[in-house]
Amino acid sequence: PALSYAWIFNNNTLDLQEDSRRFVSQATGNLYLAKVEPWDVGNYTCAVSSPQAQRRVWGPPTALTLRGDGVMGEYEPKIEVRFPETTYAAEGSSVRLECFALGK
């Protein structure tokens, strides 16, 4: 069954419809931030919904903090691609292929 993903930031649902810096992958549920700003610091919780099961489940909160030393840690520059080997689509339908550039 299809799942949908949303993120809660400091107990408020993130509205990412008009946000060009942040994106939620509906394929993986991952939240991507293009450039972390001081106001992004806080607790993030992923919420997964299943319309078929009529249920929503929340994951544990994850704290985002700014590093003062500017070190990227595990997120050194890279391109992350998660395309399936073959993608099928009906004529006239929409397809989403996700590719993300991470790091500085």
CORPEUR-V523094 format. One record per residue. SS is DSSP state (@ for helix, = for strand, . for the rest). Layout:
BEGIN
ss
SS
SS
END
This chain:
BEGIN
ss
.
.
.
=
=
=
=
=
=
.
.
=
=
.
.
.
.
.
.
.
.
=
=
=
.
.
.
.
.
.
=
=
=
.
.
.
.
@
@
@
.
=
=
=
=
=
=
=
=
=
.
.
.
.
=
=
=
=
.
.
.
=
=
=
.
.
.
.
.
.
.
.
.
.
.
.
.
=
=
=
=
.
.
.
.
.
.
.
.
.
.
.
.
.
.
.
.
.
=
=
=
=
.
.
END
